[in-house]
Amino acid sequence: MLHADAGELAVVAPLLAEAVAEARLVPGLGAAQVADGQLEVVDAGEGRDRAGRGGGGGHQSSWNEVAVRLQTDNAVRLQLVSADVNDLAVSAPSRAERTEQKIVAAARDLFVERGYQGTTLSDVAAAAGVSDRTIYVRFASKAELMKRVVDVAVVGDTAHVPLADRDWVAVLMNAPTLEERLTAESTGVADLMHRVAPVQAVAMQAEGEEPLLAAAAQAARIDTMKQGGAFWRKLYADGLLHPEVDLDWVIPTVALLANSETYIHMTRTLGWTMEDYRSWRYRTWLHFATTPSAVGRSAQS
């Protein structure tokens, strides 16, 4: 019996994904559960000789515990894979990243081409060149995969770096002039919308049947309001707005204009290009930033 802190699951996860992708699992070899704040790993091979591993019973130190998460809640079932610990620790994350990139790219293309209902996880696995099992270990459901596709489209890659921590966001929040901030904002968001709109349109169609996607979409709308509010309040704090701009009116107004549904409408209904959208966004935000919000005060009175 082996013991490891439950927090070490975060370290094990990328190794797990790679082990599955490389089909090096030994099915049913072990099991474990979380108890008293510790991950308790039971090796089903305890008491059995390991051929070529020095003989003797019990778990050998050269075996790397790689967890396959088959069940959540209070119990976590595990399987074990034989591998050199150091080799896996160095090489697995990069291979795991490439595997996820292939899956997400294949899913994106299929969702856009066939729609949500017309795409199965087996279709994605075949297009990505991985097994069905690899898909199911990484993504518990089609909705989970769709959500990941949208999330990746938002940030532009599979790196787990939040949008707020991206370089272009730092520029739009901290550039010295209003024009520089609006240029960074309109350019960055236009690029983002161009990536997101095709997959967001698919996700929107599935919201009625997939609570996960509906909740994610609502969370994104709320986040758009929060991030937009932070952007405009920073402009105000840095003295870059007209003194009579009414933030209580501008922030919700901009939030309505800034969501992905607006971009989808402009490009699909009005036939705008990404550059049309970028230019419109820059000019509209510049107007709000440099013009007294007389309409806003009148509407609120």
Backbone torsions as a table, in degrees:
resi	resn	phi	psi	omega
1	MET	NA	133.7	-178.9
2	LEU	-113.9	152.8	178.2
3	HIS	-127.8	138.3	176.7
4	ALA	-147.7	147.9	177.3
5	ASP	-59.9	139.9	-179.7
6	ALA	-59.7	-29.8	179.3
7	GLY	-63.0	-20.6	-179.7
8	GLU	-70.5	-10.0	174.9
9	LEU	-57.5	-32.8	179.8
10	ALA	-63.7	-33.1	178.3
11	VAL	-76.8	-36.7	-177.1
12	VAL	-70.5	-30.9	-171.5
13	ALA	-53.1	-50.4	-179.9
14	PRO	-64.3	-32.2	176.7
15	LEU	-67.9	-39.0	176.6
16	LEU	-57.9	-51.1	-177.1
17	ALA	-58.3	-41.2	-179.4
18	GLU	-68.5	-39.7	179.9
19	ALA	-60.7	-42.2	178.1
20	VAL	-64.2	-46.2	-178.5
21	ALA	-59.8	-34.7	-178.7
22	GLU	-88.5	2.3	177.0
23	ALA	56.1	41.7	-178.9
24	ARG	-108.7	18.7	-179.8
25	LEU	-75.8	150.5	171.9
26	VAL	-109.0	98.1	-170.8
27	PRO	-56.6	136.3	172.1
28	GLY	67.3	20.2	-173.4
29	LEU	-75.6	-27.3	-177.0
30	GLY	-156.7	176.0	178.4
31	ALA	-150.9	163.7	-179.8
32	ALA	-158.3	166.8	173.4
33	GLN	-149.1	158.3	178.3
34	VAL	-92.5	124.1	-179.6
35	ALA	-144.8	133.4	178.0
36	ASP	53.6	40.0	175.3
37	GLY	75.9	8.7	179.5
38	GLN	-126.2	150.3	174.6
39	LEU	-90.8	116.0	-176.2
40	GLU	-101.9	110.2	-176.3
41	VAL	-99.8	124.3	178.6
42	VAL	-109.7	120.3	178.5
43	ASP	-88.6	115.9	-179.6
44	ALA	-65.4	-13.6	-179.3
45	GLY	-93.5	6.8	179.2
46	GLU	-60.4	136.3	-178.3
47	GLY	86.3	1.8	-178.8
48	ARG	-115.7	137.3	-179.0
49	ASP	-66.1	144.9	173.6
50	ARG	-103.1	109.4	-179.4
51	ALA	-62.5	129.0	177.7
52	GLY	76.7	4.3	-178.2
53	ARG	-113.8	21.4	177.9
54	GLY	94.0	2.2	177.1
55	GLY	67.4	-171.8	177.6
56	GLY	81.4	157.3	-179.4
57	GLY	-86.3	175.7	176.0
58	GLY	87.4	-178.5	-176.3
59	HIS	-90.0	125.2	-177.2
60	GLN	-86.1	145.8	-176.4
61	SER	-65.4	-18.1	-178.8
62	SER	-81.9	-5.1	177.9
63	TRP	-92.1	133.0	-178.1
64	ASN	-97.7	126.6	179.0
65	GLU	-79.6	111.4	178.5
66	VAL	-117.9	119.2	-170.7
67	ALA	-86.8	132.8	168.5
68	VAL	-105.6	114.0	-175.4
69	ARG	-84.2	105.9	-176.6
70	LEU	-103.2	-17.1	-175.3
71	GLN	-150.9	136.8	-179.9
72	THR	-101.3	-147.1	-174.0
73	ASP	65.3	-133.3	-174.2
74	ASN	-85.8	-20.2	-177.5
75	ALA	-112.3	142.3	175.9
76	VAL	-127.8	113.3	178.6
77	ARG	-86.0	143.6	-174.7
78	LEU	-127.6	154.8	166.1
79	GLN	-124.5	158.9	-176.9
80	LEU	-117.0	149.2	177.4
81	VAL	-128.9	138.5	178.3
82	SER	-82.2	124.3	178.9
83	ALA	-166.9	159.0	175.3
84	ASP	-75.0	126.6	-174.1
85	VAL	-59.2	-49.7	-176.0
86	ASN	-65.2	-41.8	-179.9
87	ASP	-62.1	-44.5	180.0
88	LEU	-65.2	-42.3	-176.5
89	ALA	-61.5	-33.0	-178.0
90	VAL	-83.4	-44.1	-169.0
91	SER	-94.8	-27.5	-172.6
92	ALA	-61.7	-46.0	-176.9
93	PRO	-56.8	-41.2	-178.4
94	SER	-68.2	-40.0	177.7
95	ARG	-68.8	-38.7	177.9
96	ALA	-62.5	-40.2	178.6
97	GLU	-62.8	-43.2	179.3
98	ARG	-64.8	-37.4	178.1
99	THR	-63.4	-44.4	179.0
100	GLU	-64.3	-39.7	177.9
101	GLN	-59.0	-42.9	179.3
102	LYS	-64.2	-42.2	-179.0
103	ILE	-65.3	-47.9	-177.5
104	VAL	-64.7	-41.8	179.6
105	ALA	-64.1	-43.4	178.8
106	ALA	-64.6	-42.7	179.5
107	ALA	-62.8	-43.1	179.6
108	ARG	-58.3	-49.5	-178.2
109	ASP	-61.5	-42.8	-178.0
110	LEU	-70.2	-42.3	178.6
111	PHE	-60.3	-43.6	-178.9
112	VAL	-68.2	-38.9	-177.3
113	GLU	-75.5	-44.1	-171.4
114	ARG	-107.1	-13.2	-174.4
115	GLY	86.1	172.1	-177.2
116	TYR	-68.0	-49.8	-178.1
117	GLN	-64.6	-33.2	-175.9
118	GLY	-82.1	0.9	-178.3
119	THR	-114.9	130.8	175.4
120	THR	-111.7	160.6	177.5
121	LEU	-65.0	-31.1	175.9
122	SER	-65.9	-37.3	175.6
123	ASP	-59.6	-44.8	-178.8
124	VAL	-64.2	-44.0	-180.0
125	ALA	-59.2	-44.4	-179.5
126	ALA	-64.1	-43.4	-179.1
127	ALA	-67.1	-33.1	-179.1
128	ALA	-85.0	-12.0	-179.0
129	GLY	74.8	32.4	178.0
130	VAL	-126.3	170.3	179.5
131	SER	-79.9	158.1	174.7
132	ASP	-57.1	-37.9	-178.0
133	ARG	-62.5	-38.1	178.1
134	THR	-60.0	-42.3	178.5
135	ILE	-61.5	-47.8	-174.4
136	TYR	-69.6	-30.5	176.9
137	VAL	-69.4	-39.7	-177.5
138	ARG	-79.2	-35.7	-176.1
139	PHE	-131.7	119.6	-174.0
140	ALA	-68.4	-21.4	-176.7
141	SER	-157.1	170.1	177.4
142	LYS	-65.1	-35.8	178.0
143	ALA	-62.7	-39.7	177.3
144	GLU	-61.6	-41.5	179.2
145	LEU	-67.2	-42.4	178.1
146	MET	-60.0	-42.4	178.5
147	LYS	-62.2	-41.7	179.0
148	ARG	-65.4	-38.6	177.3
149	VAL	-60.2	-44.0	178.5
150	VAL	-65.3	-44.7	-179.6
151	ASP	-60.0	-42.2	179.2
152	VAL	-66.0	-39.0	178.2
153	ALA	-62.7	-36.2	-179.5
154	VAL	-62.5	-48.4	-175.6
155	VAL	-90.4	-20.5	175.2
156	GLY	98.9	-4.9	178.6
157	ASP	-161.4	178.0	-178.1
158	THR	-91.8	2.6	176.3
159	ALA	-65.8	138.1	-177.1
160	HIS	-85.4	63.6	178.1
161	VAL	-117.4	117.6	-177.9
162	PRO	-58.1	153.0	179.2
163	LEU	-56.6	-39.6	-177.5
164	ALA	-63.2	-19.2	-179.0
165	ASP	-98.9	6.3	179.6
166	ARG	-77.2	151.4	-174.6
167	ASP	-59.8	-42.5	-176.2
168	TRP	-67.6	-27.2	176.4
169	VAL	-70.2	-37.4	176.4
170	ALA	-61.1	-38.0	179.1
171	VAL	-66.5	-46.6	-176.8
172	LEU	-67.3	-21.3	178.4
173	MET	-90.5	-20.7	-169.3
174	ASN	-131.5	-1.5	179.2
175	ALA	-58.7	151.3	-172.5
176	PRO	-71.0	-25.0	-176.3
177	THR	-118.9	158.7	177.1
178	LEU	-60.5	-44.8	-177.4
179	GLU	-61.7	-40.8	179.5
180	GLU	-65.4	-40.1	179.8
181	ARG	-67.4	-42.7	-179.6
182	LEU	-68.3	-33.8	176.5
183	THR	-65.0	-46.5	178.6
184	ALA	-63.3	-40.4	-178.2
185	GLU	-66.6	-50.6	-176.5
186	SER	-67.8	-38.5	179.4
187	THR	-69.0	-47.3	-179.4
188	GLY	-63.8	-42.6	-178.2
189	VAL	-72.1	-36.0	176.8
190	ALA	-61.4	-43.4	175.8
191	ASP	-60.7	-44.4	179.5
192	LEU	-60.2	-48.4	-178.6
193	MET	-62.3	-37.8	179.4
194	HIS	-61.8	-37.2	177.8
195	ARG	-74.6	-41.0	-169.8
196	VAL	-81.2	-38.8	-169.7
197	ALA	-51.2	-47.7	-178.1
198	PRO	-61.0	-42.1	-178.6
199	VAL	-80.3	-31.1	177.6
200	GLN	-64.8	-37.2	178.0
201	ALA	-61.9	-38.1	177.2
202	VAL	-67.9	-45.6	-179.5
203	ALA	-62.1	-38.1	179.3
204	MET	-61.4	-37.3	179.6
205	GLN	-65.9	-25.8	-176.4
206	ALA	-95.9	-4.6	-174.7
207	GLU	-59.4	-34.2	-177.9
208	GLY	-65.0	-26.2	-177.9
209	GLU	-109.7	-9.6	-177.3
210	GLU	-123.8	96.1	-179.8
211	PRO	-55.2	-34.1	179.6
212	LEU	-60.9	-43.6	-179.2
213	LEU	-71.4	-37.0	177.2
214	ALA	-63.7	-43.0	179.0
215	ALA	-66.3	-39.5	179.2
216	ALA	-65.1	-39.8	179.5
217	ALA	-65.4	-42.0	178.8
218	GLN	-66.4	-39.8	177.2
219	ALA	-62.3	-36.9	179.0
220	ALA	-66.6	-38.3	178.5
221	ARG	-64.9	-42.7	178.6
222	ILE	-64.7	-41.0	179.4
223	ASP	-65.1	-37.3	176.6
224	THR	-59.6	-42.9	177.4
225	MET	-62.5	-44.5	-178.2
226	LYS	-66.2	-46.4	-178.7
227	GLN	-66.0	-40.1	176.9
228	GLY	-63.5	-41.3	177.7
229	GLY	-61.6	-42.1	178.6
230	ALA	-62.8	-39.6	179.4
231	PHE	-62.4	-48.3	-177.1
232	TRP	-72.0	-36.0	177.5
233	ARG	-67.5	-33.4	176.4
234	LYS	-67.6	-40.5	175.4
235	LEU	-58.9	-42.5	-179.9
236	TYR	-66.1	-46.5	-178.4
237	ALA	-62.0	-31.6	-179.0
238	ASP	-89.8	7.0	176.1
239	GLY	70.7	29.0	-176.5
240	LEU	-102.2	1.9	179.3
241	LEU	-106.5	155.7	170.7
242	HIS	-58.4	138.0	-175.4
243	PRO	-61.2	-20.2	-178.5
244	GLU	-101.4	15.1	174.3
245	VAL	-70.1	130.1	-179.6
246	ASP	-96.5	100.1	-177.0
247	LEU	-62.6	-31.7	-179.9
248	ASP	-64.5	-21.8	175.4
249	TRP	-97.3	-42.2	-175.2
250	VAL	-64.1	-45.3	-173.2
251	ILE	-60.9	-51.1	178.0
252	PRO	-67.7	-31.7	178.2
253	THR	-64.7	-45.8	178.5
254	VAL	-63.9	-37.9	-179.6
255	ALA	-60.7	-38.4	178.1
256	LEU	-65.6	-37.1	-178.6
257	LEU	-80.0	-21.1	-169.1
258	ALA	-90.0	-9.7	-173.6
259	ASN	-77.1	167.2	-174.9
260	SER	-68.3	-27.4	177.8
261	GLU	-60.4	-35.9	178.4
262	THR	-64.9	-43.6	178.8
263	TYR	-62.6	-43.2	179.1
264	ILE	-60.2	-43.0	178.6
265	HIS	-62.5	-46.0	-176.8
266	MET	-65.1	-39.3	-177.0
267	THR	-82.3	-37.2	-176.2
268	ARG	-88.3	-36.4	-177.4
269	THR	-91.7	-44.1	-177.9
270	LEU	-91.0	-13.2	179.0
271	GLY	76.1	22.1	-179.7
272	TRP	-71.9	153.7	171.6
273	THR	-92.8	171.6	176.1
274	MET	-60.5	-38.3	179.4
275	GLU	-67.9	-36.8	174.5
276	ASP	-58.4	-45.5	-179.6
277	TYR	-64.0	-44.4	-179.6
278	ARG	-59.7	-46.3	-179.6
279	SER	-64.1	-43.1	178.3
280	TRP	-61.5	-44.4	-178.0
281	ARG	-63.5	-45.0	179.6
282	TYR	-60.3	-49.2	-176.0
283	ARG	-67.0	-37.3	-179.7
284	THR	-68.7	-45.5	179.1
285	TRP	-65.4	-37.8	177.7
286	LEU	-62.7	-39.9	177.5
287	HIS	-62.1	-46.7	179.6
288	PHE	-62.7	-33.4	-175.9
289	ALA	-78.8	-23.8	-172.2
290	THR	-115.9	1.7	-176.4
291	THR	-118.2	133.9	175.6
292	PRO	-56.8	140.7	-175.8
293	SER	-88.3	58.8	-178.5
294	ALA	-62.8	-39.0	179.5
295	VAL	-63.0	-40.8	-179.6
296	GLY	-62.5	-45.0	-179.2
297	ARG	-67.7	-36.9	179.4
298	SER	-66.1	-41.0	-178.6
299	ALA	-67.6	-29.8	-177.3
300	GLN	-85.8	-15.4	-175.5
301	SER	-83.7	NA	NA
